[in-house]
Amino acid sequence: MKTQHAILMEDPEFRRLLSIEALVAEASEVIARLMAEQKVSKADLARRLNKSRAWVTQLLSGKANMTIRTLAEVVYTLDAEVKLHAQPPSWKMAGRSRRARALLRKHILEGVNLSDELIAERRAEAAREFEQRQ
């Protein structure tokens, strides 16, 4: 008998959406990490970009459409640059991390929207890191 996780991972549309949301979460995490490392607040970043604090909040939450150009601009403003690389999807790779499997199982069993929860978890981790550095 297949688990709910195995059944969902057989669905190409689910895998596509999972891949997209994972990249969005990773991009937000990179920005939040750079902000934490440099002790840059959302308001500070907004001023540097000539944007509103609300725009920065939406960008970090995954609610705003972050283009590659926007990602590059924000990261450059934080004195860094983005380097991309492609790899086989994590679901195809043998020995997937226990954390990823546990996260999927948790969300599937609870019926929580995986992408929203993943983004929320990434934001919470970044906020904890930021607070620890303060």
Secondary structure, DSSP 4 states (H G I P E B T S, - for coil): ---HHHHHHT-HHHHHHHHHHHHHHHHHHHHHHHHHHHT--HHHHHHHHT--HHHHHHHHHT-S---HHHHHHHHHHTT----------TTTSSS--HHHHHHHHHHHHHT--HHHHHHHHHHHHHHHHHHHH-
